[in-house]
Amino acid sequence: MTDAIDIWITAAALIAGGALVGFMAWLERRPRKSLDPPLLPTTPFLLAGGLVIILAIVHLVNLLGVHTGR
């Protein structure tokens, strides 16, 4: 079986990716006070957070014994 630390690290990555996606979605949906462009581009961070979430889910499933891929 796998070490418990592997599952905890992967779960932490899953939570961090979810927090990143949630925070960036919140920033994107705030009402704008001016027409100046935002200093932080939210779309690349949303995509990166989503990628981290997908990879963490696949890694957790692999750690639990399900074979994915070839």
HTML snippet that shows the backbone in 3Dmol.js (N, CA, C, O; Angstrom):
<script src="https://3Dmol.org/build/3Dmol-min.js"></script>
<div id="view" style="width:600px;height:400px;position:relative"></div>
<script>
const pdb = `
ATOM      1  N   MET A   1       0.845  -1.182   0.000  1.00  0.00           N
ATOM      2  CA  MET A   1       0.000   0.000   0.000  1.00  0.00           C
ATOM      3  C   MET A   1       0.893   1.249   0.000  1.00  0.00           C
ATOM      4  O   MET A   1       2.119   1.141  -0.005  1.00  0.00           O
ATOM      5  N   THR A   2       0.299   2.372   0.005  1.00  0.00           N
ATOM      6  CA  THR A   2       1.070   3.614  -0.044  1.00  0.00           C
ATOM      7  C   THR A   2       1.209   4.212   1.353  1.00  0.00           C
ATOM      8  O   THR A   2       0.484   3.857   2.283  1.00  0.00           O
ATOM      9  N   ASP A   3       2.139   5.105   1.463  1.00  0.00           N
ATOM     10  CA  ASP A   3       2.315   5.817   2.722  1.00  0.00           C
ATOM     11  C   ASP A   3       1.186   6.822   2.904  1.00  0.00           C
ATOM     12  O   ASP A   3       0.632   7.341   1.935  1.00  0.00           O
ATOM     13  N   ALA A   4       0.860   7.080   4.143  1.00  0.00           N
ATOM     14  CA  ALA A   4      -0.196   8.055   4.429  1.00  0.00           C
ATOM     15  C   ALA A   4       0.250   9.457   4.045  1.00  0.00           C
ATOM     16  O   ALA A   4      -0.586  10.308   3.741  1.00  0.00           O
ATOM     17  N   ILE A   5       1.554   9.711   4.055  1.00  0.00           N
ATOM     18  CA  ILE A   5       2.046  11.053   3.717  1.00  0.00           C
ATOM     19  C   ILE A   5       1.760  11.390   2.255  1.00  0.00           C
ATOM     20  O   ILE A   5       1.513  12.550   1.926  1.00  0.00           O
ATOM     21  N   ASP A   6       1.791  10.378   1.368  1.00  0.00           N
ATOM     22  CA  ASP A   6       1.474  10.623  -0.040  1.00  0.00           C
ATOM     23  C   ASP A   6       0.027  11.088  -0.208  1.00  0.00           C
ATOM     24  O   ASP A   6      -0.262  11.994  -0.988  1.00  0.00           O
ATOM     25  N   ILE A   7      -0.860  10.457   0.531  1.00  0.00           N
ATOM     26  CA  ILE A   7      -2.271  10.834   0.446  1.00  0.00           C
ATOM     27  C   ILE A   7      -2.478  12.233   1.017  1.00  0.00           C
ATOM     28  O   ILE A   7      -3.243  13.022   0.462  1.00  0.00           O
ATOM     29  N   TRP A   8      -1.803  12.546   2.121  1.00  0.00           N
ATOM     30  CA  TRP A   8      -1.953  13.878   2.717  1.00  0.00           C
ATOM     31  C   TRP A   8      -1.400  14.979   1.820  1.00  0.00           C
ATOM     32  O   TRP A   8      -2.005  16.045   1.708  1.00  0.00           O
ATOM     33  N   ILE A   9      -0.272  14.736   1.188  1.00  0.00           N
ATOM     34  CA  ILE A   9       0.304  15.738   0.285  1.00  0.00           C
ATOM     35  C   ILE A   9      -0.604  15.958  -0.921  1.00  0.00           C
ATOM     36  O   ILE A   9      -0.810  17.093  -1.351  1.00  0.00           O
ATOM     37  N   THR A  10      -1.143  14.873  -1.463  1.00  0.00           N
ATOM     38  CA  THR A  10      -2.037  14.997  -2.609  1.00  0.00           C
ATOM     39  C   THR A  10      -3.339  15.686  -2.212  1.00  0.00           C
ATOM     40  O   THR A  10      -3.871  16.495  -2.972  1.00  0.00           O
ATOM     41  N   ALA A  11      -3.849  15.371  -1.031  1.00  0.00           N
ATOM     42  CA  ALA A  11      -5.064  16.043  -0.556  1.00  0.00           C
ATOM     43  C   ALA A  11      -4.801  17.533  -0.333  1.00  0.00           C
ATOM     44  O   ALA A  11      -5.670  18.362  -0.604  1.00  0.00           O
ATOM     45  N   ALA A  12      -3.614  17.875   0.157  1.00  0.00           N
ATOM     46  CA  ALA A  12      -3.267  19.289   0.338  1.00  0.00           C
ATOM     47  C   ALA A  12      -3.188  20.008  -1.007  1.00  0.00           C
ATOM     48  O   ALA A  12      -3.603  21.162  -1.120  1.00  0.00           O
ATOM     49  N   ALA A  13      -2.655  19.329  -2.030  1.00  0.00           N
ATOM     50  CA  ALA A  13      -2.607  19.926  -3.369  1.00  0.00           C
ATOM     51  C   ALA A  13      -4.018  20.110  -3.915  1.00  0.00           C
ATOM     52  O   ALA A  13      -4.303  21.114  -4.568  1.00  0.00           O
ATOM     53  N   LEU A  14      -4.898  19.153  -3.655  1.00  0.00           N
ATOM     54  CA  LEU A  14      -6.290  19.263  -4.095  1.00  0.00           C
ATOM     55  C   LEU A  14      -6.978  20.437  -3.419  1.00  0.00           C
ATOM     56  O   LEU A  14      -7.704  21.188  -4.071  1.00  0.00           O
ATOM     57  N   ILE A  15      -6.762  20.601  -2.137  1.00  0.00           N
ATOM     58  CA  ILE A  15      -7.362  21.720  -1.402  1.00  0.00           C
ATOM     59  C   ILE A  15      -6.779  23.052  -1.871  1.00  0.00           C
ATOM     60  O   ILE A  15      -7.509  24.032  -2.015  1.00  0.00           O
ATOM     61  N   ALA A  16      -5.468  23.092  -2.110  1.00  0.00           N
ATOM     62  CA  ALA A  16      -4.830  24.331  -2.578  1.00  0.00           C
ATOM     63  C   ALA A  16      -5.353  24.715  -3.964  1.00  0.00           C
ATOM     64  O   ALA A  16      -5.610  25.890  -4.228  1.00  0.00           O
ATOM     65  N   GLY A  17      -5.507  23.734  -4.840  1.00  0.00           N
ATOM     66  CA  GLY A  17      -6.059  24.020  -6.170  1.00  0.00           C
ATOM     67  C   GLY A  17      -7.490  24.528  -6.084  1.00  0.00           C
ATOM     68  O   GLY A  17      -7.872  25.449  -6.806  1.00  0.00           O
ATOM     69  N   GLY A  18      -8.278  23.928  -5.203  1.00  0.00           N
ATOM     70  CA  GLY A  18      -9.656  24.394  -5.016  1.00  0.00           C
ATOM     71  C   GLY A  18      -9.721  25.796  -4.444  1.00  0.00           C
ATOM     72  O   GLY A  18     -10.567  26.600  -4.834  1.00  0.00           O
ATOM     73  N   ALA A  19      -8.814  26.085  -3.509  1.00  0.00           N
ATOM     74  CA  ALA A  19      -8.769  27.429  -2.935  1.00  0.00           C
ATOM     75  C   ALA A  19      -8.358  28.457  -3.987  1.00  0.00           C
ATOM     76  O   ALA A  19      -8.901  29.562  -4.027  1.00  0.00           O
ATOM     77  N   LEU A  20      -7.396  28.090  -4.840  1.00  0.00           N
ATOM     78  CA  LEU A  20      -6.961  29.000  -5.900  1.00  0.00           C
ATOM     79  C   LEU A  20      -8.095  29.275  -6.882  1.00  0.00           C
ATOM     80  O   LEU A  20      -8.337  30.422  -7.258  1.00  0.00           O
ATOM     81  N   VAL A  21      -8.782  28.224  -7.290  1.00  0.00           N
ATOM     82  CA  VAL A  21      -9.910  28.400  -8.214  1.00  0.00           C
ATOM     83  C   VAL A  21     -11.011  29.235  -7.565  1.00  0.00           C
ATOM     84  O   VAL A  21     -11.561  30.136  -8.197  1.00  0.00           O
ATOM     85  N   GLY A  22     -11.330  28.943  -6.316  1.00  0.00           N
ATOM     86  CA  GLY A  22     -12.378  29.700  -5.626  1.00  0.00           C
ATOM     87  C   GLY A  22     -12.035  31.166  -5.461  1.00  0.00           C
ATOM     88  O   GLY A  22     -12.881  32.034  -5.675  1.00  0.00           O
ATOM     89  N   PHE A  23     -10.797  31.447  -5.082  1.00  0.00           N
ATOM     90  CA  PHE A  23     -10.390  32.842  -4.887  1.00  0.00           C
ATOM     91  C   PHE A  23     -10.373  33.604  -6.210  1.00  0.00           C
ATOM     92  O   PHE A  23     -10.815  34.751  -6.275  1.00  0.00           O
ATOM     93  N   MET A  24      -9.863  32.965  -7.261  1.00  0.00           N
ATOM     94  CA  MET A  24      -9.818  33.641  -8.559  1.00  0.00           C
ATOM     95  C   MET A  24     -11.219  33.843  -9.130  1.00  0.00           C
ATOM     96  O   MET A  24     -11.479  34.861  -9.770  1.00  0.00           O
ATOM     97  N   ALA A  25     -12.122  32.892  -8.908  1.00  0.00           N
ATOM     98  CA  ALA A  25     -13.507  33.069  -9.355  1.00  0.00           C
ATOM     99  C   ALA A  25     -14.167  34.208  -8.589  1.00  0.00           C
ATOM    100  O   ALA A  25     -14.944  34.978  -9.156  1.00  0.00           O
ATOM    101  N   TRP A  26     -13.859  34.313  -7.309  1.00  0.00           N
ATOM    102  CA  TRP A  26     -14.408  35.417  -6.520  1.00  0.00           C
ATOM    103  C   TRP A  26     -13.867  36.760  -7.021  1.00  0.00           C
ATOM    104  O   TRP A  26     -14.619  37.728  -7.137  1.00  0.00           O
ATOM    105  N   LEU A  27     -12.563  36.820  -7.316  1.00  0.00           N
ATOM    106  CA  LEU A  27     -11.989  38.051  -7.856  1.00  0.00           C
ATOM    107  C   LEU A  27     -12.615  38.418  -9.199  1.00  0.00           C
ATOM    108  O   LEU A  27     -12.842  39.592  -9.488  1.00  0.00           O
ATOM    109  N   GLU A  28     -12.888  37.413 -10.006  1.00  0.00           N
ATOM    110  CA  GLU A  28     -13.441  37.663 -11.340  1.00  0.00           C
ATOM    111  C   GLU A  28     -14.870  38.205 -11.263  1.00  0.00           C
ATOM    112  O   GLU A  28     -15.275  39.002 -12.109  1.00  0.00           O
ATOM    113  N   ARG A  29     -15.625  37.784 -10.269  1.00  0.00           N
ATOM    114  CA  ARG A  29     -17.045  38.148 -10.195  1.00  0.00           C
ATOM    115  C   ARG A  29     -17.336  39.363  -9.331  1.00  0.00           C
ATOM    116  O   ARG A  29     -18.491  39.764  -9.193  1.00  0.00           O
ATOM    117  N   ARG A  30     -16.298  39.954  -8.748  1.00  0.00           N
ATOM    118  CA  ARG A  30     -16.524  41.167  -7.960  1.00  0.00           C
ATOM    119  C   ARG A  30     -17.003  42.295  -8.856  1.00  0.00           C
ATOM    120  O   ARG A  30     -16.607  42.366 -10.020  1.00  0.00           O
ATOM    121  N   PRO A  31     -17.845  43.177  -8.338  1.00  0.00           N
ATOM    122  CA  PRO A  31     -18.205  44.349  -9.138  1.00  0.00           C
ATOM    123  C   PRO A  31     -17.006  45.279  -9.290  1.00  0.00           C
ATOM    124  O   PRO A  31     -16.263  45.522  -8.338  1.00  0.00           O
ATOM    125  N   ARG A  32     -16.835  45.788 -10.493  1.00  0.00           N
ATOM    126  CA  ARG A  32     -15.697  46.673 -10.766  1.00  0.00           C
ATOM    127  C   ARG A  32     -16.046  48.101 -10.388  1.00  0.00           C
ATOM    128  O   ARG A  32     -17.150  48.584 -10.638  1.00  0.00           O
ATOM    129  N   LYS A  33     -15.067  48.763  -9.777  1.00  0.00           N
ATOM    130  CA  LYS A  33     -15.271  50.153  -9.381  1.00  0.00           C
ATOM    131  C   LYS A  33     -14.755  51.116 -10.438  1.00  0.00           C
ATOM    132  O   LYS A  33     -15.178  52.271 -10.496  1.00  0.00           O
ATOM    133  N   SER A  34     -13.833  50.636 -11.278  1.00  0.00           N
ATOM    134  CA  SER A  34     -13.298  51.476 -12.348  1.00  0.00           C
ATOM    135  C   SER A  34     -13.093  50.612 -13.581  1.00  0.00           C
ATOM    136  O   SER A  34     -13.224  49.389 -13.521  1.00  0.00           O
ATOM    137  N   LEU A  35     -12.777  51.239 -14.677  1.00  0.00           N
ATOM    138  CA  LEU A  35     -12.561  50.508 -15.921  1.00  0.00           C
ATOM    139  C   LEU A  35     -11.095  50.173 -16.156  1.00  0.00           C
ATOM    140  O   LEU A  35     -10.729  49.717 -17.239  1.00  0.00           O
ATOM    141  N   ASP A  36     -10.257  50.394 -15.156  1.00  0.00           N
ATOM    142  CA  ASP A  36      -8.849  50.022 -15.276  1.00  0.00           C
ATOM    143  C   ASP A  36      -8.731  48.498 -15.310  1.00  0.00           C
ATOM    144  O   ASP A  36      -9.484  47.803 -14.627  1.00  0.00           O
ATOM    145  N   PRO A  37      -7.799  47.983 -16.093  1.00  0.00           N
ATOM    146  CA  PRO A  37      -7.631  46.525 -16.109  1.00  0.00           C
ATOM    147  C   PRO A  37      -7.081  46.033 -14.778  1.00  0.00           C
ATOM    148  O   PRO A  37      -6.325  46.748 -14.120  1.00  0.00           O
ATOM    149  N   PRO A  38      -7.450  44.828 -14.374  1.00  0.00           N
ATOM    150  CA  PRO A  38      -6.941  44.317 -13.095  1.00  0.00           C
ATOM    151  C   PRO A  38      -5.443  44.020 -13.172  1.00  0.00           C
ATOM    152  O   PRO A  38      -4.925  43.674 -14.233  1.00  0.00           O
ATOM    153  N   LEU A  39      -4.760  44.156 -12.047  1.00  0.00           N
ATOM    154  CA  LEU A  39      -3.329  43.899 -12.017  1.00  0.00           C
ATOM    155  C   LEU A  39      -3.014  42.406 -12.045  1.00  0.00           C
ATOM    156  O   LEU A  39      -1.917  42.012 -12.440  1.00  0.00           O
ATOM    157  N   LEU A  40      -3.960  41.580 -11.632  1.00  0.00           N
ATOM    158  CA  LEU A  40      -3.766  40.144 -11.563  1.00  0.00           C
ATOM    159  C   LEU A  40      -4.664  39.461 -12.600  1.00  0.00           C
ATOM    160  O   LEU A  40      -5.887  39.508 -12.470  1.00  0.00           O
ATOM    161  N   PRO A  41      -4.085  38.830 -13.623  1.00  0.00           N
ATOM    162  CA  PRO A  41      -4.940  38.131 -14.596  1.00  0.00           C
ATOM    163  C   PRO A  41      -5.490  36.851 -13.976  1.00  0.00           C
ATOM    164  O   PRO A  41      -4.725  35.986 -13.551  1.00  0.00           O
ATOM    165  N   THR A  42      -6.803  36.733 -13.924  1.00  0.00           N
ATOM    166  CA  THR A  42      -7.407  35.619 -13.208  1.00  0.00           C
ATOM    167  C   THR A  42      -7.525  34.360 -14.056  1.00  0.00           C
ATOM    168  O   THR A  42      -7.482  33.259 -13.506  1.00  0.00           O
ATOM    169  N   THR A  43      -7.671  34.475 -15.353  1.00  0.00           N
ATOM    170  CA  THR A  43      -7.906  33.309 -16.194  1.00  0.00           C
ATOM    171  C   THR A  43      -6.761  32.295 -16.162  1.00  0.00           C
ATOM    172  O   THR A  43      -7.038  31.106 -16.006  1.00  0.00           O
ATOM    173  N   PRO A  44      -5.486  32.693 -16.299  1.00  0.00           N
ATOM    174  CA  PRO A  44      -4.423  31.683 -16.219  1.00  0.00           C
ATOM    175  C   PRO A  44      -4.363  30.982 -14.864  1.00  0.00           C
ATOM    176  O   PRO A  44      -4.052  29.793 -14.793  1.00  0.00           O
ATOM    177  N   PHE A  45      -4.658  31.717 -13.786  1.00  0.00           N
ATOM    178  CA  PHE A  45      -4.649  31.099 -12.464  1.00  0.00           C
ATOM    179  C   PHE A  45      -5.827  30.152 -12.283  1.00  0.00           C
ATOM    180  O   PHE A  45      -5.699  29.124 -11.618  1.00  0.00           O
ATOM    181  N   LEU A  46      -6.985  30.492 -12.875  1.00  0.00           N
ATOM    182  CA  LEU A  46      -8.122  29.572 -12.848  1.00  0.00           C
ATOM    183  C   LEU A  46      -7.779  28.274 -13.570  1.00  0.00           C
ATOM    184  O   LEU A  46      -8.082  27.187 -13.080  1.00  0.00           O
ATOM    185  N   LEU A  47      -7.158  28.389 -14.718  1.00  0.00           N
ATOM    186  CA  LEU A  47      -6.779  27.193 -15.481  1.00  0.00           C
ATOM    187  C   LEU A  47      -5.722  26.375 -14.741  1.00  0.00           C
ATOM    188  O   LEU A  47      -5.800  25.147 -14.715  1.00  0.00           O
ATOM    189  N   ALA A  48      -4.745  27.035 -14.145  1.00  0.00           N
ATOM    190  CA  ALA A  48      -3.708  26.317 -13.400  1.00  0.00           C
ATOM    191  C   ALA A  48      -4.304  25.615 -12.184  1.00  0.00           C
ATOM    192  O   ALA A  48      -3.936  24.479 -11.888  1.00  0.00           O
ATOM    193  N   GLY A  49      -5.202  26.266 -11.489  1.00  0.00           N
ATOM    194  CA  GLY A  49      -5.860  25.639 -10.341  1.00  0.00           C
ATOM    195  C   GLY A  49      -6.705  24.445 -10.757  1.00  0.00           C
ATOM    196  O   GLY A  49      -6.726  23.423 -10.070  1.00  0.00           O
ATOM    197  N   GLY A  50      -7.404  24.575 -11.886  1.00  0.00           N
ATOM    198  CA  GLY A  50      -8.185  23.448 -12.399  1.00  0.00           C
ATOM    199  C   GLY A  50      -7.308  22.276 -12.790  1.00  0.00           C
ATOM    200  O   GLY A  50      -7.672  21.121 -12.566  1.00  0.00           O
ATOM    201  N   LEU A  51      -6.155  22.563 -13.373  1.00  0.00           N
ATOM    202  CA  LEU A  51      -5.215  21.497 -13.737  1.00  0.00           C
ATOM    203  C   LEU A  51      -4.682  20.796 -12.489  1.00  0.00           C
ATOM    204  O   LEU A  51      -4.563  19.571 -12.470  1.00  0.00           O
ATOM    205  N   VAL A  52      -4.365  21.559 -11.458  1.00  0.00           N
ATOM    206  CA  VAL A  52      -3.893  20.968 -10.203  1.00  0.00           C
ATOM    207  C   VAL A  52      -4.974  20.073  -9.602  1.00  0.00           C
ATOM    208  O   VAL A  52      -4.673  18.995  -9.091  1.00  0.00           O
ATOM    209  N   ILE A  53      -6.226  20.513  -9.661  1.00  0.00           N
ATOM    210  CA  ILE A  53      -7.332  19.716  -9.127  1.00  0.00           C
ATOM    211  C   ILE A  53      -7.462  18.399  -9.882  1.00  0.00           C
ATOM    212  O   ILE A  53      -7.587  17.340  -9.267  1.00  0.00           O
ATOM    213  N   ILE A  54      -7.432  18.458 -11.209  1.00  0.00           N
ATOM    214  CA  ILE A  54      -7.563  17.241 -12.013  1.00  0.00           C
ATOM    215  C   ILE A  54      -6.412  16.282 -11.741  1.00  0.00           C
ATOM    216  O   ILE A  54      -6.630  15.087 -11.547  1.00  0.00           O
ATOM    217  N   LEU A  55      -5.191  16.800 -11.725  1.00  0.00           N
ATOM    218  CA  LEU A  55      -4.036  15.939 -11.469  1.00  0.00           C
ATOM    219  C   LEU A  55      -4.077  15.339 -10.060  1.00  0.00           C
ATOM    220  O   LEU A  55      -3.710  14.179  -9.875  1.00  0.00           O
ATOM    221  N   ALA A  56      -4.512  16.105  -9.081  1.00  0.00           N
ATOM    222  CA  ALA A  56      -4.584  15.591  -7.711  1.00  0.00           C
ATOM    223  C   ALA A  56      -5.647  14.503  -7.589  1.00  0.00           C
ATOM    224  O   ALA A  56      -5.446  13.514  -6.883  1.00  0.00           O
ATOM    225  N   ILE A  57      -6.769  14.679  -8.268  1.00  0.00           N
ATOM    226  CA  ILE A  57      -7.816  13.651  -8.233  1.00  0.00           C
ATOM    227  C   ILE A  57      -7.316  12.366  -8.864  1.00  0.00           C
ATOM    228  O   ILE A  57      -7.516  11.285  -8.309  1.00  0.00           O
ATOM    229  N   VAL A  58      -6.666  12.466 -10.018  1.00  0.00           N
ATOM    230  CA  VAL A  58      -6.136  11.269 -10.676  1.00  0.00           C
ATOM    231  C   VAL A  58      -5.073  10.607  -9.803  1.00  0.00           C
ATOM    232  O   VAL A  58      -5.026   9.381  -9.710  1.00  0.00           O
ATOM    233  N   HIS A  59      -4.231  11.397  -9.170  1.00  0.00           N
ATOM    234  CA  HIS A  59      -3.189  10.834  -8.311  1.00  0.00           C
ATOM    235  C   HIS A  59      -3.797  10.144  -7.088  1.00  0.00           C
ATOM    236  O   HIS A  59      -3.337   9.074  -6.692  1.00  0.00           O
ATOM    237  N   LEU A  60      -4.825  10.748  -6.489  1.00  0.00           N
ATOM    238  CA  LEU A  60      -5.490  10.102  -5.360  1.00  0.00           C
ATOM    239  C   LEU A  60      -6.129   8.783  -5.761  1.00  0.00           C
ATOM    240  O   LEU A  60      -6.055   7.800  -5.025  1.00  0.00           O
ATOM    241  N   VAL A  61      -6.758   8.766  -6.934  1.00  0.00           N
ATOM    242  CA  VAL A  61      -7.380   7.526  -7.412  1.00  0.00           C
ATOM    243  C   VAL A  61      -6.302   6.471  -7.634  1.00  0.00           C
ATOM    244  O   VAL A  61      -6.513   5.303  -7.309  1.00  0.00           O
ATOM    245  N   ASN A  62      -5.156   6.858  -8.180  1.00  0.00           N
ATOM    246  CA  ASN A  62      -4.056   5.907  -8.372  1.00  0.00           C
ATOM    247  C   ASN A  62      -3.505   5.415  -7.036  1.00  0.00           C
ATOM    248  O   ASN A  62      -3.168   4.239  -6.903  1.00  0.00           O
ATOM    249  N   LEU A  63      -3.410   6.299  -6.052  1.00  0.00           N
ATOM    250  CA  LEU A  63      -2.926   5.876  -4.747  1.00  0.00           C
ATOM    251  C   LEU A  63      -3.875   4.895  -4.064  1.00  0.00           C
ATOM    252  O   LEU A  63      -3.452   4.051  -3.274  1.00  0.00           O
ATOM    253  N   LEU A  64      -5.155   5.019  -4.377  1.00  0.00           N
ATOM    254  CA  LEU A  64      -6.141   4.119  -3.786  1.00  0.00           C
ATOM    255  C   LEU A  64      -6.230   2.782  -4.511  1.00  0.00           C
ATOM    256  O   LEU A  64      -7.007   1.917  -4.107  1.00  0.00           O
ATOM    257  N   GLY A  65      -5.449   2.596  -5.575  1.00  0.00           N
ATOM    258  CA  GLY A  65      -5.350   1.283  -6.198  1.00  0.00           C
ATOM    259  C   GLY A  65      -6.004   1.138  -7.551  1.00  0.00           C
ATOM    260  O   GLY A  65      -5.918   0.065  -8.148  1.00  0.00           O
ATOM    261  N   VAL A  66      -6.651   2.163  -8.063  1.00  0.00           N
ATOM    262  CA  VAL A  66      -7.286   2.078  -9.376  1.00  0.00           C
ATOM    263  C   VAL A  66      -6.223   2.404 -10.421  1.00  0.00           C
ATOM    264  O   VAL A  66      -5.526   3.413 -10.311  1.00  0.00           O
ATOM    265  N   HIS A  67      -6.102   1.553 -11.430  1.00  0.00           N
ATOM    266  CA  HIS A  67      -5.099   1.759 -12.462  1.00  0.00           C
ATOM    267  C   HIS A  67      -5.671   2.648 -13.560  1.00  0.00           C
ATOM    268  O   HIS A  67      -6.654   2.281 -14.203  1.00  0.00           O
ATOM    269  N   THR A  68      -5.066   3.817 -13.781  1.00  0.00           N
ATOM    270  CA  THR A  68      -5.467   4.694 -14.863  1.00  0.00           C
ATOM    271  C   THR A  68      -4.343   4.739 -15.884  1.00  0.00           C
ATOM    272  O   THR A  68      -3.180   4.522 -15.546  1.00  0.00           O
ATOM    273  N   GLY A  69      -4.679   5.011 -17.088  1.00  0.00           N
ATOM    274  CA  GLY A  69      -3.669   5.047 -18.148  1.00  0.00           C
ATOM    275  C   GLY A  69      -3.478   3.675 -18.766  1.00  0.00           C
ATOM    276  O   GLY A  69      -4.351   2.813 -18.666  1.00  0.00           O
ATOM    277  N   ARG A  70      -2.342   3.476 -19.401  1.00  0.00           N
ATOM    278  CA  ARG A  70      -2.096   2.228 -20.124  1.00  0.00           C
ATOM    279  C   ARG A  70      -1.666   1.136 -19.232  1.00  0.00           C
ATOM    280  O   ARG A  70      -1.420   0.022 -19.693  1.00  0.00           O
TER     281      ARG A  70
END
`;
const viewer = $3Dmol.createViewer("view");
viewer.addModel(pdb, "pdb");
viewer.setStyle({}, {cartoon: {color: "spectrum"}});
viewer.zoomTo();
viewer.render();
</script>
